[in-house]
């Protein structure tokens, strides 16, 4: 059941849901970009200090960010259909 306030405020439940999904997608995209930047920094710091663990951690953070991007791409493709 759709709450009565959902249709009275914001133009309907479907529109509210669509805006929420767009916001969540944007938040996830920002988070994935942050993971990739953080990973680049860790990888560079690991190379400079010859810390293989930090370098590997940086590469993992970058991979995590790329995976989040791929998930968002799939979500976007599903939403368009």
BELJO-V251751 format. One record per residue. N is the residue number from 1. OMEGA is omega in whole degrees, -180 to 180 (NA if undefined). NEAR is the number of other C-alpha atoms within 12 Angstrom. D_LAST is the distance of its C-alpha to the last C-alpha in Angstrom with 2 decimals. Layout:
{{N	OMEGA	NEAR	D_LAST} {N	OMEGA	NEAR	D_LAST}}
//
This chain:
{{1	180	7	24.70} {2	179	12	23.63} {3	-178	10	26.56} {4	-179	12	28.32} {5	-179	13	28.21} {6	-180	16	24.41} {7	-178	16	24.39} {8	-176	13	27.60} {9	171	13	26.73} {10	172	16	23.92} {11	174	15	22.36} {12	-176	17	20.76} {13	-179	19	19.31} {14	179	15	15.59} {15	178	16	16.52} {16	180	19	18.61} {17	179	18	16.03} {18	179	18	13.62} {19	179	16	16.78} {20	179	15	17.77} {21	179	19	14.62} {22	180	18	15.13} {23	179	15	18.79} {24	179	17	18.38} {25	179	24	16.31} {26	178	20	19.07} {27	180	17	21.75} {28	178	26	20.48} {29	179	26	20.39} {30	180	19	23.92} {31	180	23	25.08} {32	177	26	23.98} {33	179	23	25.78} {34	178	23	28.79} {35	-179	28	28.87} {36	179	27	28.95} {37	178	23	31.67} {38	180	25	33.65} {39	177	27	33.45} {40	-179	26	34.73} {41	179	23	37.58} {42	180	27	38.52} {43	179	28	38.45} {44	179	22	40.67} {45	179	21	43.00} {46	178	20	43.28} {47	-178	19	44.24} {48	-177	13	46.77} {49	-178	13	48.37} {50	179	14	48.08} {51	-176	16	46.24} {52	179	17	44.14} {53	179	17	42.63} {54	178	23	41.41} {55	179	24	40.08} {56	178	22	38.16} {57	177	25	36.86} {58	178	28	35.58} {59	178	27	33.78} {60	178	23	32.18} {61	178	27	31.03} {62	179	27	29.46} {63	177	24	27.69} {64	178	26	26.46} {65	178	27	25.03} {66	178	25	23.31} {67	178	21	21.82} {68	176	26	20.49} {69	-180	26	18.89} {70	178	18	17.22} {71	179	18	15.92} {72	177	26	14.55} {73	178	18	12.87} {74	178	15	11.11} {75	180	20	10.24} {76	180	20	8.95} {77	180	11	6.74} {78	-179	11	5.44} {79	-178	14	5.48} {80	-178	9	3.80} {81	NA	7	0.00}}
//
